[in-house]
Amino acid sequence: MEINNATVFITGANRGLGLAFARDAVRRGAQKVYAGMPNTNGFDEPGVVPVRIDVTDPTSVAAAAEAAADTTILINNAGIAALIDNPLAADFEAQSKALFDTNYYGLARVTQAFEPGLSKVPHAAIINVLSDIVWLARPYLTPYAASKAAAWSYTNQLRFHLADRGIQVLGLHVGFLDTDLTNGIDVPKTSPTDVAIQTYDALAAGKSEIMADKGTVRLKSTLADEVPGYITPPPGLF
Ligand SMILES: NC(=O)c1ccc[n+]([C@@H]2O[C@H](COP(=O)([O-])OP(=O)(O)OC[C@H]3O[C@@H](n4cnc5c(N)ncnc54)[C@H](OP(=O)(O)O)[C@@H]3O)[C@@H](O)[C@H]2O)c1
């Protein structure tokens, strides 16, 4: 599905990857671009309409779906991360609940609220922002990894379920991005603008999945190996 003439709604679009999605949608000639965010105060981006949405709050999600009922491309981008010591840490359960509420239930809540509108038009799409972490062992990211793995599974079930309704479902997997989420982590990072461009190109090419950096491509290519990358990470992967 092409972006030009589409009406795009992006969650978590006041900064980071979400803002890059909004800007590139404007550049590509989208009919309308809604930027979803928990607090719209002070947001001022040419060609972009801010809409309040907290993906953890069903009332706010329903109001946003109503305000943006003409959406034809939904981008589930809002996400949070947290570092813990390891999978046995005392704060494991509390952190997991918070991360699942945003990264998994939040994504599903928004999808449920927008689906009736998407199903009404001949061509629609849902892009779910996932991560390379679904195939990578990083004990300090256990709750984040589990929430993204759950969101990946949801994405796969959803794609199958919506296949006969003309709704394209695209899963985006990527490693470290140069955004606030990775502040203070000193590793090579991909530009969010580059990821937004690649993702829209993949959507236009009719794809169901995109690996948006070389490390993620390499990691996924190990899945059929006897020792896949989630057991022994490929060398050089951060
Ligand atoms: N950065 C990376 O290395 C990386 C790698 C792979 C995947 N990802 C994924 O990419 C997506 C975007 O991440 P990012 O790096 O751009 O992060 P970011 O710069 O921290 O931005 C996160 C965005 O999500 C919004 N958000 C957080 N909780 C929300 C909620 N409950 N309801 C609505 N919006 C909410 C934030 O709003 P506020 O400004 O109000 O907090 C912000 O707009 C996430 O799903 C993340 O997991 C990131």
The ligand as an SDF file (V2000), in Angstrom:
LIG
                    3D

 48 52  0  0  0  0  0  0  0  0999 V2000
   15.1320    2.9990   19.9920 N   0  0  0  0  0  0  0  0  0  0  0  0
   15.4530    1.7560   19.6750 C   0  0  0  0  0  0  0  0  0  0  0  0
   16.6230    1.3380   19.7170 O   0  0  0  0  0  0  0  0  0  0  0  0
   14.3870    0.8030   19.2000 C   0  0  0  0  0  0  0  0  0  0  0  0
   14.7580   -0.4210   18.6200 C   0  0  0  0  0  0  0  0  0  0  0  0
   13.7740   -1.3040   18.1780 C   0  0  0  0  0  0  0  0  0  0  0  0
   12.4350   -0.9700   18.3200 C   0  0  0  0  0  0  0  0  0  0  0  0
   12.1020    0.2170   18.8890 N   0  0  0  0  0  0  0  0  0  0  0  0
   10.6750    0.5330   19.0310 C   0  0  0  0  0  0  0  0  0  0  0  0
   10.3870    1.6890   18.2780 O   0  0  0  0  0  0  0  0  0  0  0  0
    9.2480    2.3500   18.8330 C   0  0  0  0  0  0  0  0  0  0  0  0
    9.5670    3.8310   19.0010 C   0  0  0  0  0  0  0  0  0  0  0  0
   10.6450    3.9330   19.8940 O   0  0  0  0  0  0  0  0  0  0  0  0
   11.5700    5.2210   19.9610 P   0  0  0  0  0  0  0  0  0  0  0  0
   12.9670    4.7340   19.9550 O   0  0  0  0  0  0  0  0  0  0  0  0
   11.1460    6.2490   18.9910 O   0  0  0  0  0  0  0  0  0  0  0  0
   11.2310    5.6690   21.4620 O   0  0  0  0  0  0  0  0  0  0  0  0
   11.1260    7.1140   22.1290 P   0  0  0  0  0  0  0  0  0  0  0  0
   11.9940    8.0980   21.4370 O   0  0  0  0  0  0  0  0  0  0  0  0
   11.3330    6.8520   23.5910 O   0  0  0  0  0  0  0  0  0  0  0  0
    9.5980    7.5220   21.8610 O   0  0  0  0  0  0  0  0  0  0  0  0
    8.5500    6.7410   22.3910 C   0  0  0  0  0  0  0  0  0  0  0  0
    7.2410    7.3470   21.9780 C   0  0  0  0  0  0  0  0  0  0  0  0
    6.1830    6.5200   22.4960 O   0  0  0  0  0  0  0  0  0  0  0  0
    5.2930    7.3590   23.2290 C   0  0  0  0  0  0  0  0  0  0  0  0
    4.6130    6.6310   24.2760 N   0  0  0  0  0  0  0  0  0  0  0  0
    5.1580    6.0030   25.3630 C   0  0  0  0  0  0  0  0  0  0  0  0
    4.1750    5.4820   26.1280 N   0  0  0  0  0  0  0  0  0  0  0  0
    2.9990    5.7950   25.5190 C   0  0  0  0  0  0  0  0  0  0  0  0
    1.6460    5.5590   25.8150 C   0  0  0  0  0  0  0  0  0  0  0  0
    1.2700    4.9000   26.9280 N   0  0  0  0  0  0  0  0  0  0  0  0
    0.7030    6.0120   24.9590 N   0  0  0  0  0  0  0  0  0  0  0  0
    1.0510    6.6720   23.8470 C   0  0  0  0  0  0  0  0  0  0  0  0
    2.3290    6.9620   23.5080 N   0  0  0  0  0  0  0  0  0  0  0  0
    3.2800    6.5170   24.3400 C   0  0  0  0  0  0  0  0  0  0  0  0
    6.1730    8.4750   23.7880 C   0  0  0  0  0  0  0  0  0  0  0  0
    5.3810    9.5790   24.2060 O   0  0  0  0  0  0  0  0  0  0  0  0
    5.9830   10.6180   25.3240 P   0  0  0  0  0  0  0  0  0  0  0  0
    6.9410   11.5140   24.5980 O   0  0  0  0  0  0  0  0  0  0  0  0
    4.7930   11.3270   25.8520 O   0  0  0  0  0  0  0  0  0  0  0  0
    6.6700    9.7800   26.3650 O   0  0  0  0  0  0  0  0  0  0  0  0
    7.0190    8.7420   22.5550 C   0  0  0  0  0  0  0  0  0  0  0  0
    6.3190    9.5090   21.6300 O   0  0  0  0  0  0  0  0  0  0  0  0
    8.9440    1.6230   20.1540 C   0  0  0  0  0  0  0  0  0  0  0  0
    7.9050    0.6980   19.9630 O   0  0  0  0  0  0  0  0  0  0  0  0
   10.2430    0.8870   20.4470 C   0  0  0  0  0  0  0  0  0  0  0  0
   10.0540   -0.2590   21.2500 O   0  0  0  0  0  0  0  0  0  0  0  0
   13.0240    1.1140   19.3140 C   0  0  0  0  0  0  0  0  0  0  0  0
  1  2  1  0
  2  3  2  0
  2  4  1  0
  4  5  1  0
  4 48  2  0
  5  6  2  0
  6  7  1  0
  7  8  2  0
  8  9  1  0
  8 48  1  0
  9 10  1  0
  9 46  1  0
 10 11  1  0
 11 12  1  0
 11 44  1  0
 12 13  1  0
 13 14  1  0
 14 15  2  0
 14 16  1  0
 14 17  1  0
 17 18  1  0
 18 19  2  0
 18 20  1  0
 18 21  1  0
 21 22  1  0
 22 23  1  0
 23 24  1  0
 23 42  1  0
 24 25  1  0
 25 26  1  0
 25 36  1  0
 26 27  1  0
 26 35  1  0
 27 28  2  0
 28 29  1  0
 29 30  1  0
 29 35  2  0
 30 31  1  0
 30 32  2  0
 32 33  1  0
 33 34  2  0
 34 35  1  0
 36 37  1  0
 36 42  1  0
 37 38  1  0
 38 39  2  0
 38 40  1  0
 38 41  1  0
 42 43  1  0
 44 45  1  0
 44 46  1  0
 46 47  1  0
M  CHG  2   8   1  16  -1
M  END
$$$$
